[in-house]
Amino acid sequence: MKKNILKEHFLSGKNVREKREGQGMSQEELAEKTGMSRTQIGRIERGNAKNSRVDTVKKIANALQVNIEELLCEKDEKEQE
C-alpha cells in the first residue's frame, strides 16, 4: 500500500518557481496550462499555499512535466525564500 506523501510533505513554492523558470515559463503560462489563476500561482510560489490539494499538485506537476515529488518539501522543512 502506498503511503500518502502529502500527509508528510507540502507543495514547495520555491520548487515550483525553480521548475517553472527553468523551463522559461511565465506564471501566466503555468496558470493557463493548469487552469488556475496567475494570482494563485503567485501565492503558491510565495509559499502562501502550504495546504494545497492533491489535484492542485498534480495539475502543476503535469503542466511542468515533472514528478510530484520534485515539487514537495517535508512539512518540518523551512523554505528559505
N, C-alpha and C positions, 0 to 999 in steps of 0.2 A: 504494500500500500504506500502510495506517495504521500510524503508529508506536505502540509500546506505551507509553502515557503513564505507566503505573505503574512503569516502569523508571527514570524520571527524577523521579517525584513520590511522595509518600506521603500517606496519609489524615491530614488535619489535625483533631485533636481540637477545636481552637478553632473551626474552621469548622463541624464537626458540631454543637457546642454552640450556636453562634450561630444556625444554621438551625433547630435544634430549639426553642430558646427563643423565637425569632422567630415561631414558629407556635403558641406557647403549649402545647407538648407536653412532657410529663414524660419522664424517662428510661424509666420503666416503660411508658409508651405507645409509645415508639420501640422498645423491646425487644419488645413484643407484636407490633408491625407488621412487625418484621424476623425474628422467630422466634429472636432472640438473648436472652441473659440481661441483666438490668439491670446486673449486675456487669460484663459485657463492654462494654456501652455506656459505663459509667463509666470503665473502663480506656481505652477509645478516646478519650473526651473529655479525659482527663488526659494524653494523649499517650504512653501506655504500649503502643501497638499500631501502631508505625510500619510494620511489615511485614504489613499486613492483606492478605488475599487479595482478588482481583478480585471474587469473588462477594459478599464481605462489603461491599465498597464499593458494589456495585450494589444490594444489599438496602437499605442505608442511604439511598442516593440515591433509590431508588424510594419508600421509606417517607416521605421528606421531600419528595418530588416536586420534586427539583432535578436539574440535570445533574451527572454525576460530577465534572467539572472544578471545580465550586463547592466540593467537599469536599476538594480536594487542595492541597498546597503543594509547592514544589520541594524536592528532597532536601537541597540545600545551604542552604535557608532555615531559620532557627531560629525555632521557635514561641515567642512571648512570652506566657506564660500567667501 
